[in-house]
Amino acid sequence: MDDIVKQALAKWPNVPDCYGWLALDARGRWFLRDQATQACGFFPSSKGSLLQHEKLIDFIGRNYEVDARGCWYFQNGPQRVYVELEDTPVVWRVDEDGSVRTHTGRSVQPQRCLVDEQGHVYLVADGVLGLVHTQDVMRMAALIEAGRWEPHEVCSAALEAQFRFVRSPQQLVADDAPSAAA
């Protein structure tokens, strides 16, 4: 986490959390989702605006973390901006030499390779599940054929519970909110 973010947290510890405004798609791209976008539905059916500012994308990546509930967020100064996920909290990039890095650029050493019933390829590193980027699937296939990875079958519907992450913190909070009739 950036030092400036830590300082802001210390200065303003009680800033309310933000839900629904930031999303990560299955290709590791960030989307801003304003009120009009959110009113059109949950992510990914209503995506929002693709972030393209490299310094902002890098800042989000350096301050991207997970809470105890399995909800991923971007710590924006004193405010947690919870992230809506199209698929997994991380999208893996696989380089020519077989090395792996997150969509935020951090190098990792995955421990497991999984394939779901739809043929999506996932890697697990340090307990975090991530989807292999679509542009790198052929490279992963070559690594599997070469014996570098042994894929294990997994059911896509079970991934969220098995790897303790929440695809939609916004829906989780909405589901936990007391009803107006109560």
N, C-alpha and C positions, 0 to 999 in steps of 0.2 A: 504494500500500500504506500502511496506517495506520502512524503512528510507533510506536505501542505494539507492533505486530506486528514491526517492524524491530528494536526493542529486545529482544523475546523471542527472535528469531532469533540475535542477537548473544550473548545470555546462555546459551541452550541450543541450540547448533548441531547436535547429533547426535540429535535426537528422531526416532524411526522414522516413516515415512510411513504414512498410513492409507488403506485401500482398501475400497470397497464401502459405506461408511456415508453417503454423500451423493450425491444424484442430481438431475438437471435434466430435466424433462419437455419435451415439444414445445410447451408453452404458457408456458415460462419460469418454472415453479413448482419450488421446491426441496422435496426429500423426504429425511427422515432414515430410514435403513435399519438397524435394529438387527440383532443376530445371528439372531433368529428369522425376520425378514424375509429376510435374506440366505440362510438355510437353505432358504427356499421357492423360490429361484431368482434368476437375474440380473434386473436392471432392464431393461425396464419391466414384465416379466410379474409381478414382485413389487415393488410400488412402495414401500411403507413409509408413514410418517406425513408428511402435508403440513405444511410449516413455515408458520406464520401470524404469528409474532412479527416485527413490522415492523423493529425495531431489529436483530434478528439477521439478517434478510434483507438489510438495508442493509449490515451488516458483511460478510457473505459477498460481496455484490456489489462492495464496495470492494476486496476482497482476492482476487478471482477472476482467475487468470492461467493461462498455458500454459507447459509445460516444453519442452525441446528435442525430446522424442519426439512432441509433439502431444497430450499428456495434459493436460487442464484440471484445475485444482485450486483449492481455497480454502486460503489460507495462514492457518491458525488459530494465531496465536502462533508457536511454533517448529515446529509440525507442519503438513505438507502433507496435506490431506484431498482425495484424488483424487475426481473427480466422474464418475459414470456418466451417460451422455447417452442420452436417448431418440432424439434425432435429431442436432441440431447443437449446437456449444458456445455459440451465441448464438441468442436468439429476438428478432427485430426487431419493434418496434412502429412503425407508420406513422401519423402524425398527420393530421388533416384537411388541413393545408396541404402535406402530402407530406413533411414532415421525418421523419427516422428516428432512433430511439434503441434502445439495447439493452434487454433485459429488466432490466438493472441500472440503467437510467436515463441512460446516457451517450449524448450526441448524436453522430451519425456522418454522414458523407457517403458513401453507397455508390457504388461505381464500376460494378457490374454487376448485372444481374437475370437469374436463371436459373429455368427451369421444368422439372421432371422428368416422367417418363412417367405419373405419377399425378396430375399437376396441382399438385403442391406448388410454392410460389413461394419462392425464395431470393434474398437479396441478398448481395453481397460488399463488405465495407468494410475497407480496410487489410489485405487478404489473408485476412480472417476470413469464413468462410461462416456465414450464419445463416438460419434458417427464418423466414418472415414469419408472425406470429401469426395463428391461424385467424380471429380477430375482425377482422383488418385486410386479409384477402384481397380482399374486395370493393372496398375503398379502393384497393388495389394494382391491381386490374383496371381501375378507372376511370383511374388514372394511366397505365397501359399504353395504354389506348384513346385517351387524350389525347396520346399520343406522348412522355410524359415518360420512359418506360422502354421499351427494346426487349429483350424476353426472349429468351434463348438456351436451346436445349434441352440438357439434361444427363441423364445416366443416374444414378439415385439410388444404384445399387450402387458407382459410382465416386467418389462425393463424399468419402468418408473419405480415400482415397488422394490424390485430386486436391488437396484442401485441407488435407492433413496434420493431421488430428485423429484421436483415438482415442475411439471411443464407449464402450468399456469398459476403462479402465485395470486394473480388477480381473481381467478375463479375460486381459489382456496379461501381467500379472505371474504369473497362474496358469499360463499357457502357457509362460512362460520359466523357471518353477521346475523344479529337477531332480526327476525322478520318484523315488518312494520305493524303487523297485527298483534304482536306479543306485548 
